[in-house]
Amino acid sequence: MLKKTLVVFIITLLLIDIGYSFIQFYNMPFDGDMSRCIVPADEVKSILENPLGIKILTDNITYPNPNRFFCHWSFSEYFNNVPLLLQNFTSPINSAYLSCALAKIIIQVIIIFLLSLLITGGFLKFDFLVAAILITPLFQTNGYRTYMGIIDPSTTYTFFYALPMILIIIYFMPLYFKYIHGFELKKMKYLKYLWIPLALISSLSGPLNPGVSLVISLLIFMYFFTQNLSKLDVKDRFTKIRQVIKSMPKDVSFYLIPLCLFSLYSLFLGRFNSENISNEITLSEIYLRLPIGIYYLFTQKLGFPILFLILTINSLIIHYRIKNSEGKKILKMFKWIGFFALIYILLLPLGGYRSYRPNILRYDTFMPITLSLILIYAKMSIVILKYLSNKLKYWYVSLLILVVFIFTNADKPCFNQNVCERNSINQIANSKEKIVKINDDCTVLSWEVIDNPTKSELNTKLLKKWRIIDDDKLYYQSSSINSK
């Protein structure tokens, strides 16, 4: 009876949190890249017309993001169709904001579901709900979002960072379930060939995917290489290495080889990214900025310090109190996550410099590590709840409740962020002028205040595409205040 009550209670809390996040997403303004990607701008047309980037090889040209076709395509398709579909139920302007909120909440729920599935090995378990309630508060909409965010305030960035992470998680799930949970996913014998196109889609999606995939693949290879090396008793070094590589599990090779090949191809295409070329600074200077990025991530808000504190406590409890094979296994997993974080951070500067991300490391580029830490935190916590004595378990449950409360309390409501932008768009829609002057100085489908009507052309094309305005118009704002 108690367990059933807890199930209902946890599900209720999860639904409340999802609803709360959705309302916050719905009240966020549009970002400055939406019209460029949806209308689209000429440079984005080059991406959409050339999915595999072959034109770079044949015509020797450069353009922005040649290795991110599937992000651009999914974003464009979604916002060219979903807002119009929702207009059967609500007004055009509401449908646009509603589309943004729906995309974000769906992506958030999928990530939480997949992480909980990885943690527990199945969703028809009580532990699955426990994992979900532990990690859900760590998905901050406000609060600690600027330093450990998963779902970006910018809908465009959510499609380019959080959404592609889903592809990576799904790709490695068969190997994870087999070698972490000890069983194979049903029907993978027949479905595994679909992972080859999935490898291509993932590699040509978000900016982080190729690098993350290669680092994970390297660590998996290192793990099996060292395991097999210690088992072989062969004196000749080269013969031993060759035999170790040959003894690599066939399923590991099957999943890693196509992913690595497509990821390397994606990185090759990324060399012709015109945005990297235009923002080029010396590699040594980029590396010198890394420590600053790490410093800001861990010192400006309590999010990461609290997460690392609970990870430290969990590690100590498992080390001293849970000395079984499962405890040793999870500590070893934590160690490999540490290796992943180190290699990933050291390789990140090779991805190029962005002026809007001056210290290289930011919540978006740090996201793969954030998700890994969230996963191991919840997995450790569930193992501790499983094996800790009843007397100590009550204290530990109190600690977990405190962590959940701190993160939940930090994510303060902010329900009026797009009021000014909504009013400005309504002013554009209701005006009879061809060039509309907006008196408010908030951003309107832009990263900054628009002081020249010609800069609004793509934005008004998007508003017309969404049926918010009927005629061709332009707009500008009287203020030149920069509010990116």
Residue, then its C-alpha position, 0 to 999 in steps of 0.5 A: m500500500l505504501k509503495k502504491t501511494l509513493v508511486v502516485f505521489i511521485i507521478t503527481l510531482l513529475l506531472i507538476d514539474i512538467g507542467y511548471s516547465f511547460i508554462q515557463f517555456y511558453n512565456m519565453p521570447f523568440d530567439g534571434d536565429m529563428s527567422r534565419c533558420i525557418v524562412p530560411a536565409d540564403e546561407v541556410k538554404s545552402i545547408l538544406e540543399n546539400p544534406l551530406g555536404i558533398k558540394i563542399l568537396t565538389d565545388n570547393i566552397t564554404y558556408p555556415n554549419p555544413n555538417r549540421f543538416f539534420c538539426h536545420w532540417s528538423f527545426s525548419e520542418y517543425f516550425n514550418n508545420v506545427p504552428l500552422l497545425l496548432q492554429n486550428f485550436t488557437s490564435p497564430i501568435n499563441s500557436a508560435y509560442l506554443s510550438c516553442a514550448l511543446a518542442k522544449i518540453i517534449i525534448q526535456v521529457i524524452i531526455i529524462f525518460l532515456l536517462s531514467l531508463l539507462i539508470t534502472g534498465g527498465f521503465l516498469k520499475f519503481d526505481f525508474l520513477v525514483a530516478a526520474i524524480l531525482i533528476t527532473p529538478l536538475f533540469q533548470t528553466n531558470g535558477y542554475r540554468t545559465y551554468m548547468g542548463i539542458i533546455d536552452p531559453s533559445t528554441t534554436y539552441t535547444f534543437f542544436y544541443a539538447l535534441p542531438m544529445i538524444l540521438i547519442i543516448i539512443y545510439f549507445m543504448p544497446l551497448y550500455f544495456k548489454y555491458i552495464h545491465g547485462f542483457e540485450l535489448k529485445k529485437m536488436k538482432y533485427l533492428k541494429y542495422l537501423w543504427i547505421p543511418l542513425a550514426l549518419i543522422s547523429s554525426l550530421s546533427g549538433p555541433l557536439n555530436p561528432g566529438v562526443s561520439l568519438v570520445i565515447s567510442l575511444l573509451i569503449f575501445m580502451y576498456f575492451f583493449t585493456q581487458n583483453l590485453s591482460k588475458l593474452d599471454v603472447k610475448d611478441r608485442f605487435t602480435k599481441i596487439r593485433q590479437v587484442i584488436k581481433s578479439m574485440p566483441k563483434d557487436v562493439s565493432f558493429y556499432l562503433i565503426p560506422l559512427c566513428l567514420f561518419s563522425l570523422y567525416s562530419l569533423f572534416l566538413g566542419r573544417f569548411n564552416s565559414e563561421n569558424i573561419s570568420n571567428e578564428i583566433t589562435l588555438s593557444e589563446i582558446y586553450l588559455r580561456l578554458p580555465i576561465g570557463i571552468y571557473y565560471l561554471f563552478t563558482q557563480k551558482l550553487g548548482f554544480p557545487i551541490l551536484f559535486l558534493i552529493l557525488t562525493i558523498n555518494s562515492l564515499i558511502i559506496h566505497y566504505r559501505i557497499k563493498n559488493s560487485e555492484g558498488k565496485k562497478i558503479l565506482k568504476m563507471f564514475k571513473w570512466i565518466g571522469f576520463f570522458a570529461l577530461i578528454y572532452i574538455l581538452l578536445l573542445p577548443l579544436g571545435g573553433y571559437r565563437s564570440y558569444r561563447p568567449n570562454i569556450l566552456r559554457y552550459d551548452t558545450f558542457m552539456p554532455i558532461t552535465l548529463s553524464l554527472i546527472l546520470i551517475y548521481a541518480k544511479m549511485s543514489i539508487v544503489i545506495l538506497k538498495y543496499l544501505s542499512n535501514k537506520l542510515k537509509y532514513w538519513y540518506v533519504s533526507l539528504l536526497i530530499l534536501v537536494v531535490f528541494i534546493f534545485t526545485n526552489a532555485d528554479k524560480p518562476c518567471f512567467n512574463q518574459n515575452v509580454c513585451e515581445r508579444n505586444s510588439i508583434n501585435q503592434i506590427a500585426n495591427s498597424k496599417e503602416k508598411i514600416v512600423k515603429i515600435n516604441d518598446d526596446c525589447t528584442v523582437l525575433s532578434w538578439e538585439v534591438i532593431d534600429n534599421p527596418t531592413k534588418s527586420e525583413l526575415n523576421t516579418k517573412l516569418l511572421k507572414k509564414w506563421r499567418i500572424i501578419d497578412d502583408d509584407k511589412l518591416y519594423y524598427q525600434s526607436s531605441s538602440i539599446n543592446s539587449k542580447 
